[in-house]
Amino acid sequence: MMPSTPAAGALLDYDTRWPGQLAAIDMGSNSFRLEIAQIHQGRYRRIDYLKETVRLGAGLDSNGLLTEEAALRGLNCLARFAQRLKGFAPPQVRAVATQTLREARNRDAFLVRAQAVLGQPIEVISGREEARLIYAGVARLQPSHQPRLVIDIGGRSTEMILGHGRKPLRAESFGVGSVSLSLRYFGEGRFTEAAFRAAQIAAGAELEEALEPFSPGHWQEALGSSGTVGAVSQLLAAGGVTDGRITPEGLRWLMQRCLQAGRVERLDLPGLKEDRRAVIAGGIAILYTLAMHFGIEALAPARGALRQGVIFDLDERLHATALAQDGHDIRDASVRELQRRFMVDTDQARRVSAIAEALYAQVQPKAAPEARRELLWACALHEIGMMVSHHDHHRHSAYLLGHVDAPGFSQSQQRRIAELVLGQRGGLRKVESAMTLEAFAWQVMCLRLAIIKCHARGDVGQDRLVLRRSGTGARLDFDADWAATHPRTLHLLHEEAEAWSRGGVLKLSLRT
């Protein structure tokens, strides 16, 4: 029986064995994690948690390619996660990948294999989006009214976020993490003073640009999220050095213990888990650099991390879908901000959106809500490239959409929307690889037809064009009176039918 919540209402069209449950997969550089939880009346209840040390970040070779050995470790883990997720409907699950797959030059090839194994799409998220989601998890599970600094040290990146209440005020990601630093300076398993000093200098070089924006004057409490902070906190508590808070004195004690051991295999610390042994020195070096450079006297371990932030975000998306409220989703706020920043003609964007949505409903009446929303976001932002140049503005728009920071969007989703916007006009060969997917082709067709109908940039009626689907073909119907009074639009429609005859998985014909 489905619970009577808006989020549950968004799942009514899906079969699910686990109503009300949501799942997040965090494909980190050191570990993969699966969190299953339920949110009821704003309260978070964990149902299950699985973690495996995959060391994906250690599998990037000197050419930036993910090795087959590392890829197989990741795929085997995802196969086990897939078993646990049997019976979940697609909208109940969200999988995100972080720094290693942001870097990997062969990430697309790996993602094809990974998505087939998992049975779910995998989104590669930007560093800033990762930081935003980390803060969302911490802010919801450990609320506070004090200005706070949240730090998350991952395998290949470190996120820093300033926030107040539930609102992140500044979020940044830096390319240094416990795995990458450990491999570079402690890769042979030896602990030396020179290695710790070099690791701290390297970490400081990466973090130097954050010195002013994240200085102590901007926050009153400092929290550390996720694996590295949790591991170091446990070591300090188990050693009786602190109550679990991470202090400069505690970090110096840990470094001294490492130096006394001399080698990683001889390191004997109460509370040190085997999966952390090889990367603990890099984590300590980053934490000490942060403490010294940013005046952090005590870093408290936080409740909440990326995976919980993903679940809270997923819950909000399901609410937005169930309530049919564009604007309830943070991605809608990002779209409005991009329209403002790039001075988009919002009246034209609304006209194009209305026509495209009507046409899309005619040919894809059972499309997933997310596919409809991606089309509407493309309509809203198809002209942001006008700020760069009117000439080839569709190419400028696509580039901006593929690279701009847009809270709520994954890099993967931004690339899909950018591809849609690239295909808004002209020949279809520039998007021919994506056009092999019929679902994408229908989105492109509806966007292009809507832009043609609205080309005069004035008010238009929605009832004059009817798009009828027949297999992989479409026929655009309109009455003779409309055609006679809109010769320029009719000319553009004939050119559009010709464009579809030359390429693409769909064909378009016209009939009055």
HELIX and SHEET records of a PDB file:
HELIX    1   1 PRO A    6  GLY A    9  1                                   4    
HELIX    2   2 LEU A   56  GLY A   59  5                                   4    
HELIX    3   3 GLU A   68  ARG A   84  1                                  17    
HELIX    4   4 PRO A   90  GLN A   92  5                                   3    
HELIX    5   5 GLN A   99  GLU A  103  1                                   5    
HELIX    6   6 ARG A  107  LEU A  118  1                                  12    
HELIX    7   7 GLY A  127  LEU A  141  1                                  15    
HELIX    8   8 SER A  178  PHE A  186  1                                   9    
HELIX    9   9 GLU A  193  LEU A  207  1                                  15    
HELIX   10  10 GLU A  208  ALA A  210  5                                   3    
HELIX   11  11 PRO A  216  HIS A  218  5                                   3    
HELIX   12  12 SER A  226  ALA A  238  1                                  13    
HELIX   13  13 PRO A  248  ALA A  261  1                                  14    
HELIX   14  14 VAL A  264  ARG A  266  5                                   3    
HELIX   15  15 GLU A  274  ARG A  277  1                                   4    
HELIX   16  16 ILE A  280  PHE A  294  1                                  15    
HELIX   17  17 LEU A  306  LEU A  323  1                                  18    
HELIX   18  18 ILE A  330  ARG A  341  1                                  12    
HELIX   19  19 THR A  346  VAL A  363  1                                  18    
HELIX   20  20 PRO A  369  LEU A  381  1                                  13    
HELIX   21  21 ILE A  384  MET A  387  5                                   4    
HELIX   22  22 HIS A  393  HIS A  403  1                                  11    
HELIX   23  23 GLN A  411  LEU A  422  1                                  12    
HELIX   24  24 ARG A  429  VAL A  431  5                                   3    
HELIX   25  25 ALA A  434  THR A  436  5                                   3    
HELIX   26  26 GLU A  438  LYS A  453  1                                  16    
HELIX   27  27 ALA A  480  THR A  485  1                                   6    
HELIX   28  28 PRO A  487  ARG A  502  1                                  16    
SHEET    1   A 5 ARG A  43  THR A  53  0                                        
SHEET    2   A 5 SER A  31  HIS A  40 -1                                        
SHEET    3   A 5 GLN A  21  MET A  27 -1                                        
SHEET    4   A 5 VAL A  93  ALA A  97  1                                        
SHEET    5   A 5 ILE A 122  VAL A 124  1                                        
SHEET    1   B 5 LYS A 167  PHE A 174  0                                        
SHEET    2   B 5 THR A 158  HIS A 164 -1                                        
SHEET    3   B 5 ARG A 148  ILE A 153 -1                                        
SHEET    4   B 5 GLU A 221  SER A 225  1                                        
SHEET    5   B 5 ALA A 300  PRO A 301  1                                        
SHEET    1   C 3 VAL A 466  SER A 470  0                                        
SHEET    2   C 3 GLY A 473  ASP A 477 -1                                        
SHEET    3   C 3 LYS A 507  ARG A 511  1                                        
END                                                                             
